[in-house]
Amino acid sequence: MFRNMRRLSIESEEELLSVSLSVDIKDWLRSKGEQTGKSMQDIAAEILEEVYKHEQGPNRVTINNF
């Protein structure tokens, strides 16, 4: 299981977004970034964009399904 598990926390009304993630998720994002040559921020943004697109699509998915 995830160590230091916390829910995703988003606190921003600005265009720039700050999130608090578990150490395991940060490590996973960092690893994916190293594998692809992207920053962990870019990887996280891509994941959020995909979730958003799925929620907006005809087969709407809720976050609880992940």
Backbone as a printed PyTorch tensor [residue, N CA C, xyz], in Angstrom:
tensor([[[  0.8420,  -1.1810,   0.0000],
         [  0.0000,   0.0000,   0.0000],
         [  0.8840,   1.2410,   0.0000]],

        [[  0.2780,   2.3890,  -0.2120],
         [  1.0400,   3.6420,  -0.2590],
         [  1.4730,   4.0690,   1.1370]],

        [[  2.7410,   4.4250,   1.2860],
         [  3.1920,   4.9650,   2.5650],
         [  2.8560,   6.4520,   2.5930]],

        [[  2.5730,   6.9790,   3.7650],
         [  2.2040,   8.3870,   3.9240],
         [  1.0460,   8.7760,   3.0080]],

        [[  0.0540,   7.8950,   2.8940],
         [ -1.0610,   8.1190,   1.9700],
         [ -1.9250,   9.2770,   2.4330]],

        [[ -2.1590,  10.2170,   1.5330],
         [ -3.0830,  11.3310,   1.7510],
         [ -3.8780,  11.5140,   0.4810]],

        [[ -5.0660,  12.0560,   0.6290],
         [ -5.8540,  12.3650,  -0.5550],
         [ -5.2150,  13.5210,  -1.2920]],

        [[ -5.4970,  13.6010,  -2.5670],
         [ -5.0360,  14.7100,  -3.3870],
         [ -5.6350,  15.9920,  -2.8270]],

        [[ -4.8310,  16.9900,  -2.6360],
         [ -5.2850,  18.2650,  -2.1000],
         [ -4.9930,  19.3590,  -3.1130]],

        [[ -6.0430,  20.0560,  -3.5440],
         [ -5.8810,  21.1340,  -4.5150],
         [ -6.3610,  22.4270,  -3.8770]],

        [[ -5.4810,  23.3900,  -3.7750],
         [ -5.8150,  24.6560,  -3.1420],
         [ -5.3670,  25.8000,  -4.0370]],

        [[ -6.2770,  26.2710,  -4.8780],
         [ -5.9070,  27.3620,  -5.7540],
         [ -7.1210,  27.9280,  -6.4550]],

        [[ -7.1550,  29.2150,  -6.5870],
         [ -8.1360,  29.8770,  -7.4230],
         [ -7.4230,  30.5100,  -8.6150]],

        [[ -6.1330,  30.3340,  -8.6830],
         [ -5.3040,  30.8990,  -9.7370],
         [ -5.0940,  29.8770, -10.8380]],

        [[ -4.4960,  30.3150, -11.9260],
         [ -4.1750,  29.4130, -13.0230],
         [ -3.1080,  28.4010, -12.6040]],

        [[ -2.1650,  28.8410, -11.7960],
         [ -1.1290,  27.9570, -11.2750],
         [ -1.7280,  27.1200, -10.1550]],

        [[ -1.4170,  25.8380, -10.1100],
         [ -2.0440,  24.8990,  -9.1910],
         [ -0.9910,  24.2120,  -8.3350]],

        [[ -1.2400,  24.1360,  -7.0430],
         [ -0.3580,  23.4020,  -6.1380],
         [ -1.1190,  22.2050,  -5.5970]],

        [[ -0.4550,  21.0580,  -5.5350],
         [ -1.0900,  19.8600,  -5.0020],
         [ -0.1720,  19.1930,  -3.9910]],

        [[ -0.7790,  18.5260,  -3.0200],
         [ -0.0390,  17.7280,  -2.0470],
         [ -0.2710,  16.2670,  -2.3830]],

        [[  0.8040,  15.5120,  -2.5560],
         [  0.7160,  14.1070,  -2.9320],
         [  1.5370,  13.2540,  -1.9870]],

        [[  1.2000,  11.9760,  -1.9180],
         [  1.9890,  11.0580,  -1.1060],
         [  3.3800,  10.9110,  -1.7170]],

        [[  4.3120,  10.4720,  -0.9100],
         [  5.6800,  10.2440,  -1.3760],
         [  5.6870,   9.1970,  -2.4920]],

        [[  4.8640,   8.1660,  -2.3590],
         [  4.8030,   7.1250,  -3.3830],
         [  4.3680,   7.6830,  -4.7330]],

        [[  3.3720,   8.5530,  -4.7350],
         [  2.8960,   9.1360,  -5.9940],
         [  3.9590,  10.0460,  -6.5830]],

        [[  4.6200,  10.8300,  -5.7510],
         [  5.6940,  11.6950,  -6.2450],
         [  6.8150,  10.8610,  -6.8570]],

        [[  7.1850,   9.7720,  -6.1890],
         [  8.2330,   8.8960,  -6.7180],
         [  7.8200,   8.2980,  -8.0550]],

        [[  6.5590,   7.8810,  -8.1600],
         [  6.0430,   7.3130,  -9.4000],
         [  6.0540,   8.3460, -10.5190]],

        [[  5.5940,   9.5720, -10.2210],
         [  5.6060,  10.6520, -11.2160],
         [  7.0310,  10.9720, -11.6570]],

        [[  7.9520,  11.0250, -10.7050],
         [  9.3520,  11.3100, -11.0250],
         [  9.9220,  10.2280, -11.9380]],

        [[  9.6170,   8.9560, -11.6190],
         [ 10.0960,   7.8400, -12.4300],
         [  9.5320,   7.9080, -13.8520]],

        [[  8.2390,   8.1700, -13.9750],
         [  7.6170,   8.3000, -15.2950],
         [  8.2380,   9.4590, -16.0650]],

        [[  8.5380,  10.5390, -15.3700],
         [  9.1740,  11.6860, -16.0040],
         [ 10.5590,  11.3490, -16.5270]],

        [[ 11.3300,  10.6200, -15.7350],
         [ 12.6680,  10.2200, -16.1650],
         [ 12.6060,   9.2860, -17.3710]],

        [[ 11.6030,   8.3980, -17.3940],
         [ 11.4520,   7.4500, -18.5010],
         [ 11.0680,   8.1500, -19.8020]],

        [[ 10.3250,   9.2440, -19.6910],
         [  9.7980,   9.9140, -20.8810],
         [ 10.5140,  11.2190, -21.2120]],

        [[ 11.3990,  11.6760, -20.3280],
         [ 12.0840,  12.9430, -20.5520],
         [ 11.2080,  14.1510, -20.2530]],

        [[ 10.1610,  13.9280, -19.4640],
         [  9.2490,  15.0170, -19.1010],
         [  9.3700,  15.2980, -17.6090]],

        [[  8.8970,  16.4520, -17.1980],
         [  8.8960,  16.7650, -15.7740],
         [  7.7410,  16.0360, -15.0850]],

        [[  7.8720,  15.8320, -13.7790],
         [  6.7830,  15.1850, -13.0580],
         [  5.5220,  16.0500, -13.0980]],

        [[  5.6780,  17.3700, -13.2010],
         [  4.5350,  18.2690, -13.3280],
         [  3.8100,  18.0300, -14.6540]],

        [[  4.5880,  17.8270, -15.7290],
         [  3.9830,  17.5520, -17.0330],
         [  3.2300,  16.2240, -17.0200]],

        [[  3.8120,  15.2210, -16.3860],
         [  3.1580,  13.9150, -16.2900],
         [  1.8470,  14.0490, -15.5140]],

        [[  1.8650,  14.7310, -14.3800],
         [  0.6550,  14.9260, -13.5750],
         [ -0.4030,  15.6920, -14.3660]],

        [[  0.0130,  16.7150, -15.0990],
         [ -0.9280,  17.5000, -15.9040],
         [ -1.5640,  16.6330, -16.9860]],

        [[ -0.7830,  15.7600, -17.6090],
         [ -1.3200,  14.8770, -18.6420],
         [ -2.3560,  13.9160, -18.0620]],

        [[ -2.0710,  13.3940, -16.8860],
         [ -3.0040,  12.4770, -16.2290],
         [ -4.3070,  13.1960, -15.8910]],

        [[ -4.2100,  14.3800, -15.3180],
         [ -5.4120,  15.1420, -14.9850],
         [ -6.2100,  15.5000, -16.2280]],

        [[ -5.5170,  15.8380, -17.3020],
         [ -6.1870,  16.1570, -18.5590],
         [ -6.9600,  14.9490, -19.0900]],

        [[ -6.3510,  13.7580, -19.0050],
         [ -7.0300,  12.5470, -19.4620],
         [ -8.2710,  12.2480, -18.6240]],

        [[ -8.1680,  12.3950, -17.3230],
         [ -9.3260,  12.1680, -16.4490],
         [-10.4310,  13.1620, -16.7920]],

        [[-10.0570,  14.4120, -16.9970],
         [-11.0270,  15.4420, -17.3570],
         [-11.7250,  15.0840, -18.6810]],

        [[-10.9570,  14.6920, -19.6800],
         [-11.5260,  14.3320, -20.9820],
         [-12.5020,  13.1680, -20.8500]],

        [[-12.1330,  12.1680, -20.0400],
         [-13.0260,  11.0240, -19.8430],
         [-14.3260,  11.4520, -19.1770]],

        [[-14.2410,  12.3440, -18.2200],
         [-15.4470,  12.8160, -17.5360],
         [-16.3450,  13.6260, -18.4540]],

        [[-15.7670,  14.3020, -19.4230],
         [-16.5420,  15.1350, -20.3370],
         [-17.1000,  14.3510, -21.5090]],

        [[-16.5620,  13.1620, -21.7490],
         [-16.9490,  12.3770, -22.9070],
         [-18.3010,  11.6980, -22.7620]],

        [[-18.7440,  11.0180, -23.8310],
         [-20.0520,  10.3660, -23.8350],
         [-20.1550,   9.2300, -22.8100]],

        [[-19.0440,   8.5710, -22.5080],
         [-19.0350,   7.5130, -21.4960],
         [-18.4950,   8.0790, -20.1970]],

        [[-19.1760,   9.0570, -19.6740],
         [-18.7090,   9.8070, -18.5050],
         [-18.2580,   8.8770, -17.3850]],

        [[-17.0720,   9.1380, -16.8680],
         [-16.4820,   8.3550, -15.7940],
         [-16.3490,   9.2580, -14.5760]],

        [[-16.6750,   8.7500, -13.4140],
         [-16.4640,   9.5360, -12.1980],
         [-15.1390,   9.1400, -11.5970]],

        [[-14.5740,  10.0220, -10.8100],
         [-13.2610,   9.7790, -10.2030],
         [-13.2900,   8.5510,  -9.2950]],

        [[-14.4540,   8.1910,  -8.7810],
         [-14.5600,   7.0280,  -7.8990],
         [-14.3110,   5.7160,  -8.6350]],

        [[-14.3560,   5.7270,  -9.9620],
         [-14.1270,   4.5140, -10.7340],
         [-12.6490,   4.1980, -10.9140]],

        [[-11.7410,   5.0740, -10.4990],
         [-10.3090,   4.8520, -10.6910],
         [ -9.7090,   4.1250,  -9.5310]]])
